[in-house]
Amino acid sequence: PSHDRVRRAIFNHFGLENQIDKLFEEYREVLMAFLYGNESDRKEELADLKNIVEQLAGYYGREEIESLQHGKNLRTLARIKEGYYE
């Protein structure tokens, strides 16, 4: 099965409230991995966090979120070129 189908099945099983709780748990774990872990720990926790974020993006509207994400990236790139972050 595709990644989207797997993520959707997991999300549907646990539901929105549980996956929001899981988002906070995974966020804490990724922070701890970056503070105290090694590269392998960081990759593992980033994968867990990304899975939850992708599940929530599917629920809230992946296309709109990706459009917002792209717009924010374009804005950041423009700011870099303008010297905003210097």
C-alpha positions as CSV (number, residue, x, y, z in Angstrom):
1,P,0.0,0.0,0.0
2,S,1.1,3.6,-0.6
3,H,2.4,5.8,2.2
4,D,-0.8,7.9,2.1
5,R,-3.0,4.9,2.5
6,V,-1.0,3.6,5.4
7,R,-0.9,7.0,7.1
8,R,-4.7,7.4,6.6
9,A,-5.4,3.9,8.0
10,I,-3.3,4.7,11.1
11,F,-4.9,8.1,11.5
12,N,-8.4,6.6,11.1
13,H,-7.7,4.0,13.7
14,F,-6.4,6.3,16.4
15,G,-8.4,9.5,15.6
16,L,-7.7,13.1,15.7
17,E,-7.4,13.7,19.4
18,N,-5.0,10.8,19.9
19,Q,-2.8,11.8,17.0
20,I,-2.6,15.4,18.3
21,D,-1.4,13.9,21.6
22,K,1.1,11.8,19.6
23,L,2.3,15.0,17.8
24,F,3.3,16.5,21.2
25,E,5.0,13.3,22.3
26,E,7.0,13.0,19.0
27,Y,7.9,16.7,19.1
28,R,9.4,16.2,22.6
29,E,11.2,13.1,21.5
30,V,12.8,14.9,18.4
31,L,13.9,17.8,20.6
32,M,15.5,15.4,23.1
33,A,17.2,13.5,20.2
34,F,18.7,16.8,18.9
35,L,19.8,17.8,22.4
36,Y,21.2,14.5,23.6
37,G,21.0,11.9,20.8
38,N,23.2,10.8,18.0
39,E,22.6,11.0,14.3
40,S,20.7,7.7,14.2
41,D,18.4,8.8,17.1
42,R,17.7,12.1,15.3
43,K,16.8,10.4,12.0
44,E,14.5,7.9,13.9
45,E,12.7,10.7,15.7
46,L,12.4,12.9,12.7
47,A,10.8,10.0,10.8
48,D,8.3,9.5,13.7
49,L,7.5,13.2,13.8
50,K,7.2,13.4,10.0
51,N,4.7,10.5,10.0
52,I,2.4,12.3,12.5
53,V,2.7,15.6,10.7
54,E,1.9,13.9,7.4
55,Q,-1.2,12.2,9.0
56,L,-2.4,15.6,10.2
57,A,-1.7,17.2,6.9
58,G,-3.9,14.6,5.3
59,Y,-6.7,15.4,7.7
60,Y,-6.5,19.2,7.4
61,G,-5.9,19.3,3.6
62,R,-2.5,18.3,2.2
63,E,-2.8,20.5,-0.9
64,E,-3.6,23.7,0.9
65,I,-0.9,23.0,3.5
66,E,1.7,22.3,0.8
67,S,0.6,25.5,-1.0
68,L,1.1,27.5,2.2
69,Q,4.4,25.7,2.8
70,H,5.6,26.6,-0.7
71,G,4.5,30.3,-0.3
72,K,6.5,30.5,3.0
73,N,9.6,29.0,1.4
74,L,9.4,31.5,-1.5
75,R,9.0,34.3,1.0
76,T,12.1,33.1,3.0
77,L,14.1,32.8,-0.2
78,A,13.1,36.3,-1.2
79,R,14.1,37.6,2.2
80,I,17.5,35.9,1.9
81,K,18.1,37.6,-1.4
82,E,17.0,40.9,0.0
83,G,19.4,40.6,3.0
84,Y,16.7,40.4,5.5
85,Y,18.6,37.9,7.6
86,E,22.0,39.6,7.5
